[in-house]
Amino acid sequence: MSNIAAPNAFDAQTLPASELARLDARFPARNVAVGGGAVVSVRECGKGPVVVCLHGIGSGAASWIDTAALLASQARFIAWDAPGYGESTPLDADAPAAADYAARLGALLDALGIDSCVLAGHSLGAIVAASAARTDARTSARIRRLVLVSPAIGYGAPARAEARAKVRAERLATLDELGIAGMAASRAGRLVSEKASEHARQWVRWNMARLNDRGYRQAVELLCNADLLADLPPPMPVRVACGALDAVTPPAACETVARQCGVPLELVDDAGHAGYVEQPQAVATLLRESLAG
């Protein structure tokens, strides 16, 4: 039986049925019980050393399909739907912290029996990944290498209070005014570059159109209250990459993250914010090299 919910009219306009079938066959979803009645929905393929990938605020596990397909012969590739995304149980707090998401990730690694992995976080997922990699996090010992792709810095630093209030108000007002489908129609195009293929644009729109209201509101609070730089550098090797054409977390901002980690920023050519959707080959190479160590 298919794990994919019946697409609504907006979904049907943005992702061909053949792509939905490919997703179900090549990168199927399943729910993993993580204790306390909660589940985390994951998509998985391949065997070998483990790479775990965390999506951004406007996306989901399915967005990693093309990257996963390129690595399936060499790695066990796992992508989660963050708490409140897909069929994953939301966190309890209305404004959960990065540590709360990291704790749910730790419970998932426990449930899957994973004691060693490369952890990759994209955008908001980088905030969760960095929290999970902190020396005082119980997940830290399981992370061999951290990969941050177009990392969001967050607005939690005291100096960003004015920007924090503005971002929270704008994000929530857009959701209230347009709803999930309308937000996907109006905002998804910003996540890719002008050079993006229609294939990439379809996937970005479709993933955003499947957001859940509560999960997205919680993620907005995470974005507004987190401070990525406070969790860096991690106690393990790290790589930081960014789409060369990223307009959301531009190279200059990602350079700040790389500098905090003491590593060079690696640019993904011809890619915007959703670089792994636009240029999966380049990001797959980055992850393959990280798995090899």
ROFI-340134 format. One line per 10 residues: for each residue x, y, z of N, C-alpha, C. Coordinates in pm, 1 decimal. Last residue first. Layout:
N
X/Y/Z/X/Y/Z/X/Y/Z ~ ...
This chain:
293
3521.4/989.6/487.7/3609.4/1043.7/591.0/3745.2/1084.4/539.3 ~ 3313.9/885.3/350.2/3442.8/818.6/335.1/3542.8/867.9/439.1 ~ 3115.4/1067.3/412.4/3101.1/928.8/457.7/3235.0/855.9/453.6 ~ 3214.4/1287.2/274.6/3201.8/1293.8/420.1/3187.3/1155.2/479.8 ~ 3190.2/1204.0/11.6/3324.6/1233.0/64.0/3321.9/1235.8/217.5 ~ 2912.6/1191.6/2.8/2993.6/1071.4/-22.4/3134.5/1088.7/34.3 ~ 2841.9/1458.1/40.0/2806.1/1359.6/142.9/2887.4/1231.8/126.7 ~ 2946.3/1568.8/-197.7/2985.9/1621.8/-67.2/2958.7/1520.0/42.8 ~ 2799.7/1422.2/-385.5/2946.5/1410.0/-380.8/2999.2/1458.3/-246.7 ~ 2544.3/1517.1/-331.3/2574.1/1375.3/-311.2/2724.3/1351.8/-303.5
2576.7/1778.8/-416.8/2557.5/1754.4/-273.4/2581.1/1607.6/-241.2 ~ 2608.1/1735.7/-694.1/2711.5/1805.5/-617.8/2698.6/1777.3/-468.5 ~ 2367.2/1605.6/-758.4/2495.1/1540.4/-782.4/2605.5/1604.2/-698.0 ~ 2160.2/1787.1/-706.5/2179.9/1672.6/-617.7/2313.8/1602.6/-636.8 ~ 2086.6/2074.1/-746.9/2213.7/2012.7/-787.2/2242.7/1892.1/-697.7 ~ 1825.6/2128.9/-649.2/1870.8/2178.1/-780.6/1991.2/2102.3/-834.1 ~ 1828.2/2002.8/-403.1/1720.7/1972.4/-497.3/1761.6/2014.1/-638.7 ~ 2044.8/2108.5/-277.8/2045.2/1964.1/-298.4/1929.7/1918.4/-387.8 ~ 1978.7/2383.0/-263.2/2085.2/2336.9/-351.3/2084.4/2188.8/-377.4 ~ 1774.7/2580.5/-205.1/1750.3/2434.7/-204.6/1851.8/2366.6/-296.1
1892.2/2829.8/-275.1/1886.4/2783.9/-136.1/1866.1/2632.6/-127.8 ~ 2049.4/2761.4/-589.2/1996.3/2854.7/-492.4/1992.8/2792.5/-354.9 ~ 2319.4/2689.2/-807.5/2219.8/2644.0/-711.2/2177.4/2757.9/-620.8 ~ 2555.4/2704.1/-960.8/2423.7/2700.3/-1026.1/2314.9/2648.3/-933.5 ~ 2777.1/2531.6/-732.9/2752.0/2614.4/-851.1/2609.5/2595.9/-903.4 ~ 2815.5/2552.6/-405.5/2751.4/2464.7/-502.8/2711.1/2550.6/-621.9 ~ 3109.1/2622.3/-219.9/2997.1/2671.4/-298.7/2947.3/2564.3/-395.9 ~ 3218.2/2595.9/102.7/3216.9/2525.6/-25.7/3091.3/2566.3/-102.4 ~ 3424.8/2779.9/317.1/3290.2/2762.8/263.3/3300.5/2698.5/125.6 ~ 3677.1/2622.7/519.2/3636.2/2705.1/404.6/3491.4/2678.6/367.2
3663.2/2637.0/882.2/3673.3/2563.5/756.1/3635.7/2656.5/641.0 ~ 3603.8/2725.4/1139.1/3743.0/2715.0/1097.7/3763.3/2635.2/971.3 ~ 3353.4/2779.7/1222.9/3395.5/2639.4/1230.6/3541.4/2620.2/1190.1 ~ 3333.5/3045.3/1165.2/3317.4/3005.8/1305.6/3366.8/2861.9/1327.0 ~ 3350.2/3026.4/887.6/3460.5/3088.1/960.6/3454.3/3050.6/1108.9 ~ 3100.6/2914.2/829.7/3223.2/2840.9/798.4/3341.8/2894.9/878.2 ~ 2934.5/3126.7/912.3/2924.6/2995.0/975.9/3052.8/2915.9/953.7 ~ 3013.8/3324.0/732.9/3025.4/3348.3/877.2/3021.9/3216.5/953.3 ~ 2938.2/3211.0/493.8/3080.9/3229.6/519.4/3105.8/3254.7/668.1 ~ 2667.6/3242.3/502.2/2720.6/3107.6/523.5/2870.9/3111.4/549.0
2653.2/3512.7/439.1/2606.5/3466.5/570.4/2662.5/3328.3/602.0 ~ 2757.3/3508.5/178.4/2821.0/3591.5/281.2/2780.3/3548.3/421.7 ~ 2578.6/3336.6/35.1/2716.1/3295.7/66.2/2783.4/3379.1/174.7 ~ 2249.0/3363.4/195.0/2348.3/3389.8/91.0/2490.2/3350.9/133.5 ~ 1986.9/3218.6/244.5/2105.0/3221.5/331.0/2224.5/3242.2/237.8 ~ 1843.2/3316.7/14.3/1782.3/3305.3/147.0/1888.9/3308.0/255.6 ~ 1965.8/3302.3/-227.2/1915.5/3434.1/-188.6/1854.8/3433.7/-48.6 ~ 2231.3/3133.9/-373.1/2136.0/3131.4/-261.7/2096.0/3273.4/-222.0 ~ 2411.1/3074.3/-566.2/2306.2/3169.4/-600.8/2197.9/3177.6/-493.1 ~ 2572.1/2879.3/-462.2/2637.4/3003.9/-504.7/2536.1/3112.9/-534.9
2462.3/2715.9/-173.6/2438.4/2742.5/-314.5/2498.6/2876.6/-353.3 ~ 2708.9/2596.0/50.3/2602.1/2692.1/21.2/2584.9/2702.0/-129.0 ~ 2855.2/2417.6/329.5/2833.3/2442.5/186.8/2715.6/2535.8/168.6 ~ 3089.7/2300.1/551.0/2983.5/2398.9/533.4/2974.3/2431.6/385.1 ~ 3178.8/2026.4/753.8/3187.8/2093.1/624.8/3067.9/2185.2/611.8 ~ 3364.9/1908.6/1034.4/3246.3/1972.3/978.1/3279.2/2027.3/839.9 ~ 3464.7/1674.3/1288.1/3487.3/1741.4/1159.9/3356.3/1795.1/1101.7 ~ 3349.9/1766.2/1621.3/3382.4/1666.3/1519.1/3407.5/1740.1/1387.8 ~ 3226.7/1940.0/1799.7/3341.8/1860.7/1842.7/3375.4/1746.5/1747.6 ~ 3152.6/2248.3/1616.9/3116.7/2118.8/1675.0/3241.8/2040.1/1714.4
3207.4/2596.5/1713.9/3223.2/2482.0/1624.3/3184.9/2351.4/1693.2 ~ 2848.1/2643.8/1767.9/2963.0/2610.5/1683.1/3092.6/2662.6/1746.3 ~ 2629.8/2740.0/1896.3/2652.4/2595.7/1904.6/2774.1/2550.6/1825.0 ~ 2611.9/3005.1/1834.9/2640.9/2971.8/1974.4/2671.4/2823.9/1992.1 ~ 2527.9/3006.7/1573.1/2668.3/3035.4/1599.2/2708.0/3001.7/1742.9 ~ 2249.0/2962.7/1589.0/2339.0/2858.7/1539.6/2483.1/2883.1/1582.7 ~ 2015.9/3028.1/1791.5/2140.1/3098.1/1758.7/2242.6/2992.1/1718.6 ~ 1654.9/3052.4/1787.6/1781.3/2979.1/1784.4/1898.0/3070.9/1749.3 ~ 1414.8/3187.6/1763.9/1477.4/3182.7/1896.0/1615.2/3117.9/1897.0 ~ 1325.0/3173.0/1499.5/1334.0/3303.5/1564.3/1415.4/3299.8/1693.1
1325.9/2899.0/1442.6/1405.5/2991.3/1362.8/1428.4/3122.6/1436.4 ~ 1134.3/2815.1/1634.4/1273.1/2767.5/1639.5/1364.6/2862.2/1563.7 ~ 907.5/2944.7/1538.1/959.7/2981.2/1669.9/1103.8/2934.1/1686.2 ~ 881.7/2808.4/1297.1/904.8/2953.7/1294.7/961.5/2999.2/1428.9 ~ 823.7/2554.5/1395.1/951.5/2576.0/1327.3/983.6/2725.1/1315.0 ~ 566.3/2593.2/1493.0/673.1/2558.7/1586.4/809.8/2586.4/1524.3 ~ 438.7/2642.4/1248.1/441.7/2747.1/1351.1/551.0/2718.6/1454.9 ~ 472.7/2392.7/1125.3/536.5/2510.7/1068.4/544.4/2623.0/1171.2 ~ 318.8/2226.4/1288.8/462.0/2202.8/1275.1/535.0/2323.3/1220.6 ~ 62.2/2338.0/1249.5/125.9/2340.5/1381.8/276.9/2321.0/1370.8
20.7/2301.4/962.2/12.2/2431.2/1027.8/88.1/2434.0/1160.3 ~ 241.6/2117.6/756.0/132.7/2117.2/853.7/137.0/2246.9/933.3 ~ 318.3/2107.5/402.6/345.8/2146.0/540.8/220.0/2135.2/626.5 ~ 284.5/2058.7/136.2/247.5/1951.0/228.4/280.7/1983.6/374.4 ~ 388.6/2261.9/-12.3/242.9/2251.2/-7.2/195.0/2144.5/90.5 ~ 659.6/2208.0/-5.2/607.8/2317.4/76.1/456.3/2308.5/90.8 ~ 671.6/1992.9/-188.5/709.4/1973.2/-48.6/653.4/2083.6/40.0 ~ 589.4/2124.5/-423.7/511.3/2013.0/-368.7/543.8/1990.3/-222.2 ~ 790.6/2315.0/-469.7/652.0/2357.2/-445.9/572.7/2247.3/-376.4 ~ 1013.3/2144.4/-504.5/1013.6/2244.7/-398.8/871.2/2289.4/-366.3
934.6/1991.4/-728.6/960.1/1926.7/-600.1/956.8/2026.8/-485.3 ~ 913.2/2190.5/-927.1/797.5/2108.8/-889.6/816.5/2046.2/-751.8 ~ 1177.6/2282.8/-944.4/1071.9/2373.0/-899.6/947.8/2294.9/-854.2 ~ 1308.7/2056.7/-1047.4/1342.6/2106.9/-914.9/1232.2/2197.3/-859.5 ~ 1176.9/2042.3/-1300.4/1177.2/1928.6/-1207.9/1205.4/1976.3/-1065.6 ~ 1252.6/2275.8/-1419.9/1113.4/2262.8/-1379.0/1097.6/2146.1/-1281.6 ~ 1574.0/2382.0/-1287.0/1489.6/2307.8/-1380.8/1345.5/2306.6/-1331.1 ~ 1714.3/2702.5/-1216.1/1655.0/2576.0/-1172.7/1569.0/2513.4/-1280.3 ~ 1819.9/2949.8/-1259.8/1866.2/2842.1/-1346.6/1800.0/2707.9/-1315.2 ~ 1735.5/3112.8/-1061.8/1673.6/3131.9/-1192.9/1711.3/3020.7/-1289.9
1722.3/2889.0/-775.7/1779.6/2994.7/-857.5/1703.6/3009.0/-988.2 ~ 1483.3/2842.8/-505.6/1568.5/2795.3/-614.7/1620.1/2914.4/-694.7 ~ 1325.1/2965.9/-321.8/1418.9/2865.5/-272.3/1510.8/2810.8/-380.4 ~ 1138.9/3124.9/-436.7/1255.7/3191.6/-378.9/1363.1/3091.5/-335.5 ~ 926.2/2962.9/-504.8/1019.3/3002.6/-609.4/1145.3/3067.8/-556.6 ~ 771.3/2943.4/-272.7/859.1/2832.1/-310.2/963.6/2873.1/-413.4 ~ 592.3/3152.3/-218.8/726.6/3157.2/-160.8/823.0/3052.9/-215.8 ~ 342.1/3116.6/-341.9/404.9/3248.5/-344.7/551.6/3247.7/-303.3 ~ 269.0/2850.9/-313.7/261.7/2911.8/-446.0/341.1/3042.0/-452.7 ~ 296.8/2816.9/-38.4/381.9/2740.8/-129.9/384.8/2804.8/-268.1
92.0/2983.7/47.5/229.5/3015.3/83.1/327.1/2942.3/-8.9 ~ -128.4/2847.2/-45.6/-98.7/2979.2/-99.5/43.9/3021.0/-69.6 ~ -110.4/2615.0/113.8/-103.7/2606.4/-32.4/-67.3/2740.8/-94.9 ~ -129.9/2723.3/380.8/-14.1/2645.9/335.5/-2.2/2646.4/183.3 ~ -248.5/3068.0/392.6/-258.1/2924.9/415.8/-137.2/2853.3/356.9 ~ -242.2/3345.4/367.6/-241.2/3263.5/246.3/-270.1/3115.9/270.3 ~ -264.9/3457.1/629.0/-329.7/3518.8/513.3/-345.2/3422.6/396.1 ~ -115.8/3295.1/800.6/-256.1/3324.5/831.5/-331.0/3377.2/709.5 ~ 135.8/3299.3/670.7/63.4/3173.9/690.1/-84.5/3199.4/714.1 ~ 194.9/3572.1/690.0/184.3/3509.6/558.5/107.1/3379.2/568.0
207.2/3598.5/966.8/104.6/3672.7/892.1/85.2/3612.5/754.0 ~ 430.2/3443.6/1026.0/299.4/3399.5/1073.8/185.7/3472.9/1002.2 ~ 634.0/3593.5/896.5/611.8/3451.4/865.9/471.2/3407.7/905.4 ~ 611.1/3849.3/1017.1/591.7/3831.8/873.1/560.9/3687.0/837.4 ~ 662.7/3796.7/1290.8/537.1/3859.0/1248.9/509.5/3833.8/1101.4 ~ 922.6/3684.6/1277.1/811.0/3610.1/1335.1/677.9/3666.1/1284.5 ~ 1066.0/3898.8/1161.2/1055.8/3770.4/1091.6/938.0/3690.5/1144.9 ~ 1039.0/4099.0/1360.8/991.2/4121.0/1224.7/969.7/3989.8/1151.3 ~ 1163.1/3985.8/1583.4/1022.0/4024.9/1591.0/962.4/4042.0/1451.5 ~ 1424.9/3954.5/1478.3/1347.0/3840.1/1526.5/1198.2/3871.3/1528.8
1513.1/4212.0/1431.8/1489.6/4124.6/1316.6/1404.4/4005.2/1356.5 ~ 1533.8/4288.9/1702.9/1444.1/4361.1/1611.9/1409.8/4275.7/1489.8 ~ 1726.1/4103.0/1803.1/1591.0/4110.9/1859.1/1492.7/4179.0/1764.5 ~ 1989.2/4046.7/1754.8/1895.7/4029.4/1644.5/1749.7/4040.4/1689.8 ~ 2143.9/4061.6/1977.0/2158.7/4169.9/1879.9/2058.0/4161.5/1765.9 ~ 2090.7/3817.0/2108.5/2032.1/3943.0/2158.4/2037.6/4056.3/2055.8 ~ 2010.2/3547.5/1885.4/2112.4/3631.2/1949.4/2050.7/3763.8/1993.1 ~ 1807.6/3425.5/1739.8/1804.5/3420.3/1884.8/1907.2/3504.4/1955.5 ~ 1759.7/3378.7/1476.1/1747.5/3517.4/1522.9/1750.2/3526.2/1675.6 ~ 1953.8/3174.3/1244.6/1853.7/3198.8/1347.4/1860.2/3342.6/1395.8
2111.1/3082.5/1038.4/2177.1/3121.1/1162.9/2076.9/3136.8/1276.5 ~ 2085.0/2809.7/819.1/2019.4/2926.7/877.6/2087.0/2956.7/1010.3 ~ 2320.4/2684.2/582.4/2268.6/2689.4/719.5/2200.2/2820.9/753.2 ~ 2371.5/2537.6/334.5/2295.5/2662.5/340.4/2235.9/2683.4/479.1 ~ 2443.2/2259.6/518.2/2417.0/2304.4/381.5/2324.2/2425.5/386.8 ~ 2677.6/2101.6/706.5/2578.7/2209.4/712.3/2563.9/2267.8/572.5 ~ 2762.6/1802.9/841.5/2758.2/1872.7/713.3/2643.9/1974.1/720.1 ~ 2978.6/1638.1/1062.7/2863.0/1725.4/1048.5/2873.1/1798.1/914.4 ~ 3068.2/1306.4/1149.1/3098.5/1430.1/1076.1/2967.6/1507.1/1059.4 ~ 2982.5/1122.5/1332.5/3120.1/1117.3/1283.9/3162.5/1247.2/1219.4
2786.2/1112.2/1606.3/2804.1/1188.4/1482.4/2951.0/1188.0/1443.5 ~ 2761.6/1000.7/1850.4/2722.1/917.4/1736.3/2750.0/985.0/1602.3 ~ 2820.7/1185.8/2040.9/2916.1/1075.9/2023.1/2883.0/989.2/1902.1 ~ 2589.9/1354.5/2040.2/2716.7/1398.5/1983.0/2811.2/1283.2/1951.2 ~ 2358.2/1292.7/2169.7/2372.8/1245.1/2031.5/2512.7/1268.8/1976.4 ~ 2362.7/1425.5/2404.3/2387.5/1281.6/2409.5/2401.1/1221.2/2270.9 ~ 2546.4/1727.8/2419.6/2429.7/1655.6/2368.3/2459.1/1505.4/2365.2 ~ 2775.0/1863.1/2485.4/2690.1/1818.9/2595.6/2562.6/1748.9/2550.0 ~ 2883.4/1927.5/2235.5/2956.1/1836.7/2323.7/2868.2/1782.3/2434.4 ~ 2643.0/1925.9/1970.4/2707.5/1991.6/2084.9/2775.3/1888.8/2175.4
2494.2/1806.1/1772.9/2638.6/1782.4/1772.3/2711.2/1848.5/1888.5 ~ 2239.3/1897.9/1797.3/2262.0/1755.0/1822.8/2410.2/1722.4/1833.6 ~ 2281.8/2157.9/1712.5/2243.4/2133.9/1851.2/2268.5/1988.6/1889.4 ~ 2335.2/2111.2/1443.6/2439.9/2167.7/1527.6/2408.6/2149.1/1675.3 ~ 2083.7/2012.5/1360.1/2203.3/1928.5/1350.8/2313.9/1980.1/1442.6 ~ 1919.3/2236.5/1397.8/1894.0/2113.9/1473.8/2018.8/2026.8/1476.3 ~ 2039.7/2407.0/1211.5/2027.9/2449.1/1351.1/2006.0/2327.8/1440.0 ~ 2004.4/2267.3/976.5/2140.7/2287.2/1025.5/2140.3/2331.1/1171.1 ~ 1733.5/2287.8/929.9/1786.3/2159.1/973.2/1928.5/2168.5/1023.8 ~ 1713.8/2537.9/822.7/1672.5/2521.0/961.4/1721.5/2387.5/1016.9
1958.0/2437.0/599.6/1884.1/2555.1/643.2/1843.7/2542.4/790.5 ~ 2011.0/2094.8/643.6/1992.3/2202.1/546.4/1910.0/2313.7/609.3 ~ 2248.2/1877.8/780.8/2133.5/1964.1/805.2/2128.9/2076.0/703.3 ~ 2366.5/1552.9/827.1/2359.3/1667.6/737.8/2233.2/1747.2/768.5 ~ 2582.8/1339.3/986.0/2458.7/1414.7/1003.4/2463.7/1539.6/917.2 ~ 2695.9/1017.6/959.0/2719.7/1153.8/913.1/2585.2/1224.7/922.8 ~ 2696.2/799.8/1246.6/2639.6/852.6/1123.1/2708.3/983.3/1084.7 ~ 2645.0/541.0/1476.1/2744.2/621.5/1404.5/2684.0/669.9/1273.9 ~ 2440.2/398.7/1581.3/2539.8/448.0/1676.3/2650.5/528.2/1609.8 ~ 2107.9/326.4/1543.7/2219.8/393.4/1476.4/2316.8/448.5/1581.1
1859.1/206.6/1593.4/1981.5/136.4/1627.8/2105.9/194.7/1562.5 ~ 1624.4/338.5/1565.0/1679.7/278.3/1443.5/1810.1/202.8/1469.3 ~ 1585.6/437.7/1820.6/1487.2/344.4/1765.6/1539.5/271.5/1642.6 ~ 1807.2/612.8/1843.4/1790.9/498.5/1932.9/1700.9/392.9/1869.9 ~ 1740.1/798.9/1646.7/1861.6/719.4/1630.0/1858.6/596.5/1720.6 ~ 1506.6/900.9/1771.9/1497.5/831.9/1643.4/1621.4/744.8/1620.0 ~ 1614.5/1021.5/1996.1/1520.4/910.6/2014.9/1503.4/830.6/1885.8 ~ 1762.5/1221.7/1866.8/1830.6/1118.2/1943.6/1741.6/997.4/1966.4 ~ 1551.0/1374.8/1765.0/1643.5/1308.1/1672.8/1718.2/1196.7/1744.6 ~ 1450.6/1469.1/2004.1/1365.2/1381.5/1922.1/1451.2/1307.3/1819.4
1669.3/1627.9/2075.8/1632.1/1515.1/2160.7/1543.0/1417.2/2085.3 ~ 1660.4/1819.6/1876.3/1775.3/1730.5/1882.6/1745.2/1608.5/1969.0 ~ 1424.7/1952.1/1945.0/1431.5/1880.1/1817.6/1546.7/1780.4/1819.4 ~ 1516.9/2055.1/2187.5/1399.5/1967.7/2185.3/1394.6/1886.7/2056.3 ~ 1727.0/2220.3/2112.5/1757.5/2102.0/2193.4/1639.7/2004.5/2196.6 ~ 1594.3/2429.5/1989.1/1672.9/2338.0/1906.7/1703.5/2209.3/1982.5 ~ 1268.8/2449.1/2151.8/1405.9/2492.2/2127.4/1477.5/2390.5/2039.5 ~ 921.7/2524.1/2077.3/1030.0/2433.3/2115.2/1166.7/2489.0/2076.9 ~ 666.7/2670.4/2145.0/791.8/2730.2/2097.0/909.1/2641.1/2139.4 ~ 474.3/2500.2/2236.1/439.5/2585.8/2122.5/564.6/2648.2/2061.1
581.1/2166.8/2319.7/581.5/2311.1/2342.7/539.7/2387.9/2217.5 ~ 581.3/1902.9/2214.0/475.1/1948.3/2304.4/466.4/2100.0/2314.3 ~ 623.8/1841.0/1859.9/674.1/1853.8/1996.1/565.0/1916.1/2083.4 ~ 418.7/1630.0/1645.6/475.7/1759.1/1687.4/534.8/1750.4/1828.0 ~ 504.7/1327.9/1483.4/434.5/1389.7/1595.6/497.9/1524.7/1631.1 ~ 504.6/1300.7/1130.5/581.4/1305.8/1255.4/504.8/1382.5/1363.2 ~ 396.1/1296.9/883.3/321.5/1225.8/987.4/396.4/1224.2/1120.4 ~ 499.6/1617.7/789.7/454.0/1486.7/744.1/366.3/1422.3/850.4 ~ 603.5/1774.1/1096.2/605.7/1766.8/949.9/564.1/1625.8/906.8 ~ 625.1/1754.2/1368.3/521.5/1842.8/1315.4/515.9/1848.0/1164.4
971.5/1694.9/1357.5/849.1/1697.3/1438.8/749.4/1800.6/1386.1 ~ 1073.2/1635.0/1012.1/1092.4/1692.7/1144.8/963.4/1686.4/1225.7 ~ 1112.8/1348.2/848.1/1019.5/1459.7/854.7/1031.0/1511.9/996.7 ~ 1453.8/1249.4/772.1/1333.7/1256.2/857.0/1239.8/1365.6/812.3 ~ 1626.6/1020.3/574.1/1581.0/1158.5/587.6/1455.9/1160.1/674.6 ~ 1901.4/814.7/522.1/1779.5/834.8/600.3/1748.4/983.7/606.3 ~ 2078.8/576.9/353.4/2039.9/717.6/348.4/1904.6/732.8/417.1 ~ 2346.9/390.4/366.3/2210.4/386.0/417.7/2167.7/530.8/437.1 ~ 2545.8/387.2/65.9/2514.4/431.3/201.6/2370.7/396.8/237.9 ~ 2581.9/311.0/-196.3/2701.6/325.1/-112.2/2670.5/356.1/33.6
2358.0/313.5/-344.7/2446.0/198.1/-363.4/2565.9/200.0/-269.2 ~ 2240.5/560.2/-281.8/2179.5/436.3/-232.3/2269.3/314.2/-246.8 ~ 2315.6/804.0/-377.2/2399.0/744.6/-272.7/2353.1/606.1/-229.1 ~ 2129.7/886.3/-560.1/2270.3/887.2/-602.4/2361.9/817.9/-501.8 ~ 1896.7/882.7/-411.3/1912.2/787.4/-521.2/2057.5/776.8/-566.3 ~ 1937.3/1101.3/-239.6/1934.7/965.1/-186.3/1959.2/862.0/-296.0 ~ 1910.5/1312.4/-418.3/2038.4/1292.2/-350.0/2046.5/1149.6/-297.7 ~ 1641.8/1275.5/-482.8/1742.8/1264.1/-587.8/1883.1/1246.7/-529.2 ~ 1505.7/1301.1/-226.8/1497.2/1181.4/-309.2/1609.5/1169.0/-411.3 ~ 1476.7/1501.9/-40.6/1610.1/1443.9/-55.4/1613.8/1330.1/-157.2
1213.3/1569.0/-9.3/1295.8/1658.4/-90.3/1434.5/1600.5/-118.4 ~ 1091.7/1403.5/172.1/1086.6/1364.6/31.0/1178.3/1449.4/-56.5 ~ 1106.4/1536.6/418.1/1198.0/1426.4/389.1/1205.1/1394.3/240.7 ~ 1057.8/1889.0/344.9/1025.6/1762.2/408.9/1121.5/1655.0/362.8 ~ 1018.1/2248.0/385.8/1039.8/2127.8/305.5/999.0/2002.5/382.1 ~ 1070.3/2491.9/509.2/964.2/2483.5/409.1/967.3/2356.6/328.4 ~ 1286.7/2459.1/684.1/1156.5/2497.8/738.4/1042.8/2479.1/638.3 ~ 1483.7/2169.8/573.4/1461.1/2305.5/620.4/1316.3/2333.6/654.7 ~ 1581.9/1833.0/683.5/1535.3/1934.3/588.8/1515.7/2069.6/655.2 ~ 1849.3/1625.0/749.8/1744.3/1706.2/811.1/1709.0/1822.1/718.0
1973.8/1297.4/713.9/1956.2/1431.0/656.1/1832.1/1499.8/713.0 ~ 2229.7/1073.8/782.1/2097.9/1120.2/825.6/2083.9/1265.4/783.4 ~ 2400.4/799.2/661.2/2390.2/944.5/655.3/2246.2/980.8/689.2 ~ 2591.7/515.3/749.0/2465.6/589.1/759.4/2487.0/738.9/742.4 ~ 2733.1/262.6/538.5/2747.7/366.5/641.3/2629.7/463.1/634.2 ~ 2475.9/41.2/407.5/2614.1/82.8/426.2/2626.3/182.6/537.6 ~ 2207.2/70.7/169.3/2274.9/1.6/279.3/2417.8/49.8/287.2 ~ 1893.5/224.5/58.4/2034.1/190.3/54.7/2083.7/117.8/178.4 ~ 1661.2/457.1/208.4/1700.8/365.1/102.3/1848.5/333.5/119.2 ~ 1382.2/620.1/363.2/1510.6/551.1/371.5/1534.6/466.8/248.2
1210.7/858.8/556.1/1227.8/794.6/425.4/1368.8/739.1/421.8 ~ 1009.6/872.2/851.6/1138.4/876.5/782.3/1123.8/816.7/643.0 ~ 832.6/1017.9/1112.1/823.7/964.3/976.3/959.4/980.9/908.3 ~ 821.6/932.9/1442.7/892.7/1015.3/1345.8/880.7/945.7/1211.4 ~ 579.1/941.1/1707.7/642.9/875.9/1594.3/720.6/980.2/1514.9 ~ 488.6/898.8/2054.9/530.1/980.4/1940.6/590.3/893.6/1831.1 ~ 440.0/757.8/2284.8/332.4/765.7/2186.6/367.5/846.8/2063.8 ~ 677.5/742.2/2421.0/578.6/838.5/2465.2/463.0/856.4/2369.9 ~ 885.2/649.5/2140.0/852.5/656.4/2281.7/750.0/763.0/2313.6 ~ 906.6/639.4/1868.5/1022.4/691.8/1942.0/992.5/711.6/2090.8
829.2/449.4/1584.1/790.7/485.1/1720.2/914.7/526.2/1798.9 ~ 830.6/561.1/1259.5/912.7/494.4/1360.0/869.5/542.2/1498.1 ~ 669.9/516.0/954.0/667.2/580.9/1083.7/743.0/496.9/1185.0 ~ 805.1/556.4/624.8/749.9/473.4/731.0/757.2/550.7/861.5 ~ 829.4/598.3/270.2/815.4/652.5/405.1/763.7/545.4/499.5 ~ 1069.1/513.7/11.1/941.3/501.6/81.5/945.9/557.2/223.4 ~ 1203.4/565.2/-242.9/1237.5/634.3/-118.4/1113.6/633.5/-27.9 ~ 1112.2/421.6/-460.7/1256.7/433.7/-440.7/1296.2/492.1/-305.0 ~ 828.8/418.5/-455.1/904.2/296.9/-485.5/1050.4/305.3/-442.2 ~ 747.1/676.0/-392.8/695.3/564.5/-314.3/778.6/438.2/-334.3
882.5/821.7/-592.8/907.5/847.6/-452.2/865.9/728.2/-366.8 ~ 760.4/721.9/-822.8/905.0/702.2/-802.3/940.0/721.3/-655.1 ~ 500.9/815.9/-786.7/525.3/671.5/-790.8/672.6/640.8/-765.6 ~ 547.4/1090.3/-803.5/491.7/1034.4/-680.2/517.1/884.4/-672.9 ~ 632.3/1096.5/-1068.2/726.5/1131.4/-962.8/677.2/1082.1/-826.8 ~ 401.1/1028.4/-1204.0/518.3/942.3/-1218.2/622.5/970.4/-1110.7 ~ 233.7/1241.6/-1152.0/205.5/1112.9/-1087.0/325.4/1019.2/-1096.0 ~ 415.0/1551.7/-1104.4/353.6/1447.7/-1187.9/333.3/1316.8/-1111.1 ~ 334.7/1823.7/-911.6/421.5/1706.1/-915.6/353.7/1595.4/-995.4 ~ 149.4/2031.6/-932.1/290.5/2064.5/-918.7/384.4/1945.8/-925.2
-115.0/1961.6/-939.0/-69.5/2057.5/-1038.8/81.9/2075.1/-1039.5 ~ -141.6/1800.2/-719.4/-153.7/1738.5/-851.1/-103.9/1832.0/-960.7 ~ -127.9/1985.1/-508.6/-21.2/1888.1/-528.6/-22.7/1835.7/-671.3 ~ -377.0/2116.3/-543.5/-253.6/2192.1/-560.8/-136.8/2098.3/-585.5 ~ -557.3/1913.3/-489.2/-554.4/1971.5/-623.2/-425.2/2047.5/-647.8 ~ -373.5/1666.6/-296.7/-484.5/1757.4/-318.8/-467.1/1823.4/-454.7 ~ -292.1/1317.3/-310.0/-257.4/1457.4/-332.2/-380.8/1543.5/-348.1 ~ -321.1/1091.1/-46.8/-378.1/1132.8/-174.2/-350.3/1279.8/-196.2 ~ -2.4/1019.0/102.2/-140.7/1064.3/111.8/-190.0/1106.9/-25.3 ~ 195.9/738.2/59.1/176.2/877.8/22.3/27.8/913.1/31.0
245.4/476.7/88.0/259.0/557.1/208.5/227.3/702.9/182.3 ~ 48.9/224.1/-71.8/127.1/346.8/-79.4/129.5/417.9/54.6 ~ 84.9/-119.3/0.0/0.0/0.0/0.0/87.8/123.5/0.0
